[in-house]
Amino acid sequence: MSGLLKYAFTKTKLINNDYNINNSEINPNITKQNIVTNETSLDDDRGIKEMQFESDTEFPDCWDLKQISYFTKKCPWIYFKNKNIGCTICKGIKQNLLDHKDSHVSSEWINGEIFIAHLNAQKIITESEKNVMDEHIFKVNTAEHESTARIFRTAYSIAKYQRPYTDLPKMTDLQILNGLDMGRVLQRNVSCSNIIDHIALKMRKKIALDIIENNRKITILVDESTTLSKKSMLVICLRCAVGEPDDIYTFLFDIVEIPNASAITIKEYILKSLVKFGINYEFLKKNLISFVSDSASNMLGRKAGVGVSDCLKEVNGVNNFQSFIENLYSLYHMSPKNTTELKECANSLDKQLLRIGKIFTIRWVTSSNQTIKAVWNNYESLYLRFSNAMIDDQRSSKEKSKYIGLRNTLKSIEFVHNLGILYNGLTELSDLSIELQKRDQSFVNAHKSIERIIRVLNSMANTNGPRNEKVSNACKIQMFKGIILEHKNSVIKINAGQFFTSLANNLKQRLFTTQSTKVSSIESNDPSREIFNNLLADLDMISPNNWPDNCDIQYGDTSIQRLSKIFKVDEQASVRGFREYNDFPSSLNDNIKPLMNAVKTLAISSAECKRSFSSMNEIVSSEKSLLTSDHISSLAFINCTGPSVNNFKPFPYIKTWLVCGRRSAIEENCPKRLKVNDKTYKSIWSCLEK
């Protein structure tokens, strides 16, 4: 009804039955008069008939003169009353219709109560946009919110502290005993899982909405692993600003179950997950600036890790050392008795026993370094333990032979030599790994750290490191930590130069690059080498520490322009902001901030995914191995990304919970949870109550 209330008019008191009004002749400023046909004669022979109204405002508000003319011509039986319409025919033969079987007449048409609902519908739509009903539902009962809020906080704390769903009834009963009103329902383990899923869903939608509304630049980080229940899970983390534009975070966003770890499958499930929370493909095309995957060979066509696994294949002697550590691991990790005996030996030597684990496995290089460190620090304890076990009469000859072999290997010159080399190399790689795991690590600093470690490893290939020097001297005098050393030809001696060169070369393959190949960015045959070097130089330009003294006002403009195109920010504003930043480097101006924040959004490792997996493995324990992927995702998100219990505000989530048609804690129209009283030791407990 585009012509709604188009004309300024007043209502008439006379309407003709035979309407042929020419719309073009209607006067918008018509006064109180009769509506007649385009023929001016009011001759009764032409069927002219008057229709009287109780007032001058009988017509529906949403009709103009054209509509009145059209409908009264089309339906001559219409009459108007109090801005409603009725039927003269129904009104005139009401009693006759009622006398016939199966006949019915609408009282609304008889009494002129048919309501023209256009304006009212428009009002309803307007009010619905204001969520009036949602607000009304939420304001029904304050006491209802308090009871429900206690349930929501309890369920949230269960997710935050990685407790099972079955703790909700127990914690609810405890709070009731403490005098709190916990309502009647929402106290079962199923309710706990539903509440946690609802909170996690709404939290992630809020984050996604903030990202979209503020047009944030984002980085996606993914990693794949397997749970105890043999499910292949994909962890999806995001790095972006949320809330404040200058606060860049890397956080767990979702965990999804995938059928396989192929690149196509991973891409498909990443997009599905993001779309579920409102981040669509078009937004990603404009705002996705980088992608990080630990499954680099699948997703990026590049190698992942820090290069230790490849070194195992290239350097003789490393596998032999790994075999010895594996024997130690199986001997002590799987036998509490042997662990206790080793601890007693360590105590007798006043040494702290460090846990001996596996090395060169799928665990981080830091774990391998801790194992090497444990062997280094507990060298005397291990030697004493092996010596005692080999003469223990309570052990079988097979066990004694095993301890003799371990003791002879431990005191060999070749083993001590290898121990020093591996300790040096893994210490450097462990330090690099820890450096790259920092949440605030920048792209440029990370690249420089990797290059620095490569130079250190190349140096160690020719010059002994601190532990190499110590074991070299020990091998010369055939004495290490008070233990006499001997040669053992079956133990292969690691070539230090070959080992450190192999580590350095493999680490080069893991340098950052702008292409998806297995060619490092520093290799001469890398076609994108110039692009990558320009990117590093441009990123260096942002830091005031790299500016020359008294530089020209246009210094760095070209770099800022290139970066603006890469990160899809306003080029002119960024250049203006950089010039102002050049004059006042102590503070960032609003023009340069979008580019600076986009640069900080670059992620340099998938460490956050690893942390999320650690949390997931604690959640999916052997007792909770049947959790669905959606439940795992909700629990892990709250545990890793959600606010602390003290900072959790339940009322926004209670509001959406009630609007979705869910029950509140004081709902009356449902059965109350039945409490089971334990009477196992009833008499004993009665005695204790006295």
N, C-alpha and C positions, 0 to 999 in steps of 0.2 A: 504494500500500500504506500507507494511513493508519494501519493497526493494527500497523505494523512494530514488533516488540519491545515491544508494548504491555503484555504480561503478564510477570510474574516466574514462570517455570516451569522444570521440569526435564524431560528427555527420558524416554520410556517404553520398555519392551521388548516390549510386546504390542500388536498392532493387529488388529482384526477385519476380515474381508473384506466383511462386510455392514454398512457404517457408516451409522447413522441417528442420530448424536449430536445431541442438541438443544443448540445453541450456547448457549442461555440458561442451561443447567445446568452449563456448564463452570466449574470452580473455578479462578480465576486463581492460587491458591496450591497447586495440586495437587502432591503429592509423587511420588516415583518409584513408579509403579504402571502397571497395564495400561490402555490406552485401549480401552473397550468400548462397546457400544451402550447406548441408554437403558434396555434391559432388563438387569437385574442378573445374570441367569443366564448362566453360561458353558458351557452345554450344547453338547457337540460336535455334536449333531444339528442345531443351528441354524447350522452352518457356521463356528463360531468357530475361528479359526486364529491361532496365534502367529507373530510375526515377530521374530527375535532380532537384536540389534545388538551390535556389538563394544564399545561404550561407551555412557555416558549422554549423550553430546554428538553423536549422529549426525545430528540434524535440521539443515537449513540455518538459519543465524543469522537470516535475514530472514523466517522463518515463525513465526507464533504458533500456539497450539493450534487456533484456528478454521481457520486455513489448512491445518494438518496434517490435521484432520478432513475438511475439504472435499476436498482433493486425494487422500487415501487412499481416500475413498469413491468419488470420480469415477474414479480410476485404481487399482484394487486390485492391479495388477501392480507398483506402485512399491515399491522398497526403498531404504533409506538407508545410506550409508556415508561416513564422514569428512566429514559435512556436505554431501555431494553426493547425487545420486539416480541410481538405475539401474532396469533393467527385468528382472523375474524371468523373463518369457517369453523374452526374447532370451538371457538367461543360460542358460536350461534347454535351448534347442534350437539352440544355436550351431552345433554340428557339422552338424546336418541342413541348416541354411540354407546353409552353405558348400558343400554338395554339389550344390546346384541352380544351374543356369545363370542368369545375370542377377539373382542374388539377392545381397544385401549386408546385413550387420548391423553396426551401429555398435559399435565396441569400447568407446566411452565408456558406452553404455547397458549393455553386458555387464558391464563392470567397475565400474559405479557411479561414473562420473567426470563426470556431467553437472553443471556448476557453476551454481548459482543466482546470477546476476550482478548482482542489484539493488544490493547494498552496494558491489560493486566499481565498478559504473557510477556510483554516487553519488560514490565516491572519485575516479574519473576526471574527472567534471565539476568537482569541487572543485579538483583539481589543475590542470585546464585554465585555470581562472580565474586561477591564479597564474602563467600563462605559463611553466610548468616547461620545456616543450619549447623555447620560444624562448630561455630562459636557457641550456639545455643546448647548443643549436646555437651560441650565441654564445661559449660557453666551450670549444669543441672544441679550438681551436688558437690560441695567442697569436701565433705567427709569421704565421699566416694573416691576422690582423687588421692586423698592422703593414704587410704588403705591400699589403693592400687599402686601408688608411688612406692610404698614399702616393698610390695611384691616385685616391682620392676627393679628397684635398687638391689634387692636380694638376688634376683636372676642375673643382673648385670655383674655383680660381684662373683658369681659362680663362673661366668665366662672369663672374667678378668683374671681370676686366680686359678683357672684351669681345673675347676672342680667338676664332678659328674652332675648330670641333671638331677639325679636322685637326691642330691643334697637339699633341694628346695623344700620338700616337705619337712625335713629335719630342722632346717634353719627357720622355717616358718613357725614350727611348734616352739622352738626356743624363744623366738621373739614374742609369741603369745604368752609364754610363761613369764617373760619379763614385763608384761603388762601392756603390750602394744596391740592395737586393733589391726589385724591382718585380713579382715574380711571373711568371706565364706568360701570363695572359689579361687581359681588360678594358683592352686597350691600343689599341683601334681607335677611330675617330671615332664609330662607332655606339654603342659602349660609353660614350663620353664624353657623348653626348646623353642616353642612358638614365640615367646616374648623375646628371646635372644635373637632369633632370626629376624623378627620385625625391627628391632632396634638396629641391628647391623645393616639391614636393607635401607632403612630411612637415613642412617648416617652416611652411607655411600652415595645415596641419591643427593643428599645435601652437598657433599663434596663435589660430585659431578656437576651439580647446578652452579656452584660457585666457580668452577673451572670454566664452564660455558659462558656464564653471564659476564665474567671478567676477561674472557678471551685469553686464558692463560696458555703459555707455551708449556708443553709437557714432553717428558721422556718416558718410554715404556721399558721396563725391565722384566724379564721372564726367566724362569728356570724350571726344570722338570725333574721330578723324583718319584719314588714309589713308597707308599705307606706300608704299615705292617699288614694291612688287609690286601696287599698286592694290587692296589689301585695306582694307576699312573696319574699323577697330579701335576698340574701346571700352576705355578705361583706367578701372579701378575702384580707387579709393583709399579707405582708411578712416582716420578720426580717432578714437582711443580710447586708453584706458590698456591697456598690455600689460606683464605682469610686475608691476611696482610700481603700486599704485592711484593714486599721485599723479603718475606720469610719463605725460603725455598726448602722443601722437605722431600725426603725419599721415604715412602711408606707403603706398606702392604695394602693392596686394594681388593684383590679377589683370589680365590683358589678354585680351579675348575678341574674336573676329571676329563681326561682325553683318552681316546682309543689307541693312539700311537704318537710317537714323537717326531713325525715328519714335519717339514717346514710348512707344507700346505695346511696340515691339521692344526699346528700351533697358531698360524695366522688366523685361521677360521675361528678358533675358539677365543682368541684374544679379542677379535672384533665383536663376536657374540656377547662376550662378557661386558665390554664397554658400552655396547648399544643397550644392553639390559638396564644400565643405570643412566642412560641418556646421552652418552658421548658417541655421536654417530661418525660415519666414515667421512662425511664432508668436513666436519670439524677437525678431524685428524689430519686431513690433507693440508689444512691451513696452519695447524698449530703443533703437529708432531715434529720435533726437531732432532731426535736421536732415538736409537733403539739399542738395548743391551741384552744379550743373551749368553748364558753360560754354555748353552748347547750351540756354540759358535760354528762348529763344523756343519750342523744341519741348517741353521738359520742364515749365517753370514758367509759360509764357505771358508771360515778361518779357524785357526787353532785357538783353544782356550787354555786357561791355566798359566803356570809360570815356567813350564818347560822341563820339569823333573822327569815326567814319564817318558819323554822322548830321549832324555839322557840315559835312561836305563838300557835302551836298545843300542846305544852308540858306544858306551864305555864299559870295558871289561872290569869285573870285580864288584860292581855295584850290586848286581843280582846276588852274588855270593854273600855280601854283607846283609842284604835284605832277607836272605834265607835264615841267617843266624838270628836276626831280630824276630822273625816269625816264630822260630823255635822258642825263644824267650817268652814271647807273647802267649803261645799255647801252653807253655809250662806253668806260668804264674797267673795269667789272667783267668784260666779255666780251673784252677785248683786253689781253693781257699787255704788248704793246708800248706802248700808251697809258698803262697804269698805271706802267710804268718811266719814261716821259718825265715824267709828272706828279710822280713821286717825286723825280726829278732837279731839277725846278723847286722843289719844297718844300725840298730840301736846300740849294739855292742861297739860299733866303730864311731858312734856319735855322729851319724850321717842321717840326713833327711831322705827318706825313700820317696822317690818320684815314680809315678805310675809309668810302666813300660807298655807302650801300645804298638800298633802296626805302623809301618812307614811306607811311603810311596804308593798309597792306596788312593781311593776316591776322596779321602779326607784332605783338608787344606794342608798346605806345606808347613804351616805352623805346628800342626799335630805331629808331623814327621820330625820337626826340629825338637819338639818337646821329648820325643822318644830318644833321639840321639843324646839330648842333654841328660836324660835320666840314666842312660848307660854310662855317660862320661862321669857324672857325679857319684854314681853308685858302683863304680868299677871295682873298688876294693870289696864291697859287700857281695857283689856277684861272685868274685873269685873265692872268697871265704865260703860262701854258700855252696858252690860247686865242689870245693875241696872237702867239706864236711859230708856232703851227700854221697860222694864217691867211695867213702869208707864206712858208710852207715850199714851195719849188718842187717837192719830191718828192711832194707831195700833189696829188690831182686837184682840179679846180675844184669838184666836188660836195662834197668833204671841206672845202675851204676855206670854202665858203659855209656849211656847218654850223657851223664854228668861229666864223665872223663872227657868226652869229645867236646863238650861246651867249654870246659876249663882250658883245654889245650888251645882251642880257637881263641878264647879270650886273652890268653897270655902270649899270643903270637905277635911278632913284630909287624907282620903284614896287617893284622886286625887293628892294632893301635894306629898304624899309619893311615889306614882307611877311615878310622873313627875321627881323626883330626881333620882330614880333608872334607868329609861329609858334614862335620859340625860347622866348619867355616862356611861352606857353600849354603847349607840350609839356614844358617843364622842370617845371612844376607838376604836370602829369598823370603824368610819369615818377616824380617823387618820391612821389606817392600810390600809384602802382603798386608801387613797391619796398616801401613801407610795408605794403601789403596782402599782399605775398608772404611776410612774415615768418611763420615757423612758430609762433611764440609770440604772435601778434597776437590780442588779445581782441575779442569782438564789440562791446563798448561803445566801446573805443578806435578800432576800425576805423570805426564809424559817426561818431564825432566827427571823425576825420580826413577823411572824405568831406565832412561838413558844413563843415569848416574850409576845404577847397579850394574849395568852392562860394562861400563868402564872399570868398575871395581872387580868384576869377575875376570875380565881380560887381564887386569893387573895381577890377580892371584894366580893366573896361569903361568906367570913368570917369576913372581915374588911370593914367598910364603906368607900366609896370613898369620894371625896371632896363635891359633891352635896348631896350624901346620908347623910353625916354628917350634912349638913345645913338644909335639910328638916326634919331630925330626931329631931333636936333641935326645929324647928318651930312647929312640931306636938306636942311636949311636952308642949310648952307654948301656943299652939293653935293660933299662929299668924305667918303669912307669908307675908312679904312685906307690912305690915300695914293692912292686911286683916284678920279679925277674922275667924278662922276655926271652922268647926263643923263636927261631924261624919255623914256619910250617908251610911247606911247599903247596899244600892243597888249597891254601887261602890265596886268592889272586890279589895282587897288589894293584891298587887303582893308580893310574897315571894322572897326577895332579894337573898337568898342563892340558891334557885331553879332556878331563872332567870339567874344568872351569871354562875352557873354550866352548865345549858343547853346551853348557848352561847358557853362556852369553849368546851363542848363535840361535839357540832355541827361544831365548827371551826376545831376540830381535823380531822373530816371527810373530810375536804377540804385541808389538807396538801398535798404537792407534793408526788407523788408516781411513781413507775416504772411499775405499772400494771393497767389494765383496770377493776377494780372492785370497789365496794362500801366500801371496807375495807381500813381504813386509814393506812398509812405507819408506824404508831407508835403502831398499835395494835399487840398484841403478836401472833395472829393467821395469820398474814400477811406473806405469803411464800416468798415474795420478800423484806422483811424488811432488811435482811443482804445486799442485792444488793444495796438497796437505801441508807443505812447507809454508805456503802463503797463509793458510788458516792459522798455523801456529804463530807466525809473525804478526798477523792481525790481532790475535788474541793477546799477544804480548803487548801490543800497542795500548791496550786498555789500562794497563797498570802504570801509575805515575812514576814508579821506580825505574821504568825503562825509557822515560822521556829525557832528551838532552836538555841542557841548560839553555834558557833564552831561545826556545824553539819558535819557528814561524807559526803564525796564527792558523795556517792551513795544514800544519803538521798532523799527519794521521787521518786526514779526511778520506783519502783513498781506501785505507783499511776499514774505516767505519762504514763507508759505502758498501764494501764487499760483505762485511759482516751483516749489515742491515738486509741485504738481499738473501743471504743464507738463512737468517733467522726470521725473515718476513716481518720486519718492523718498519716503521716510517723512516725512510732514508734521510729526508731533509731535516726532520726533527732530531734525529740521532746526531747528524753532523753539527747542528746548532748546539745541541746539548754537550757534545764533546768539546767544542770550542770554549764553551762556558766552563766546562769541567777542567779544561786546560788552564784557565785563569784562576779558578777556585777549586783546586783538587781536594780540599779538605772535606767537601760535601758534594753529594750527588744531586743534580738538578732533575726535574721531572722529565725533561726531554731525553736524557741519556739513560734513565732508569729502565725503560722497557728493554733496551738492548743489553744492559748489564744483567738484568734478571734472566733474560733468555740465555745468555752465556752461562750463568750459574746453574741453569736448569740441565745442562749437559751432565750426564752420569758417566762415571769412568769404571764402574765395576758392578757386579751383581751381588755384592755382599749383603744387601738388604734382603734379597731372595733367600740367601743362605740362613740369615737370622730367622726369617719366616718359616723355613723348613725346620729349624730347631724347635720353634714354638709348636709347629704342627706335629712333630714327632712326640712332643710331650703331651699334646692333646690326644692324639690317636695312640693311646697305650694299648697294651694287650687286653685290658678290661673294656676299652672303648673302641675296639677295632671295627665295629659294625656301624659306626657313624657314617651318614651319607656325605657326599662331597659338599652339599649345601650347608649342612651343619658344621662341617669342618671349616668351611670358609667363614661362616659367621663367628665361630668361636675364635679362630685365628685373627680375624680382623679386629675384634674387640680387644683381644689380648695384646696385639702388637700396635694397633693404631688408635684404638678408642681411648678416651680420657680416663684418668684415674677414677676410682670409685668416689672419692671426695669431690671431684669436679663434675661428675655425671649429673645432668639435669633431666629427670625422667618425664616432666610434664609435657614437653612437645611430643614425645613418643607415645604418651598415654592418650593425648588428643587424637593422633592419627590412628591409634589402636581402636578407640571408641568409634571414630567415624567409619572405620572399616566394618563396623557391626560386631566387634568383639565384645565379650563380657567384661564388666568391671569386677573388682574384687568383692563387691558387696551384692552381686547379682542374686536375686531371690528365686528366679524361675529356673533353677537347675539344682541338682543334688549336691549336697555338701560333701566334702572329702571325709571319709570315715577313718578315724584314727584307730590303729591296732595297738592295744596295750600289751606289752610284754610281761608275762607272769611267770617267767622261767624260775626265778628265785624269789617268789612273792613273800614267803615267810622271812627269808633273810633280810629283804629290803624293809619289811615291816619292823624288824628288830632294829635296823639302822636308823629308822625315823624317830625313835624314842630319844 
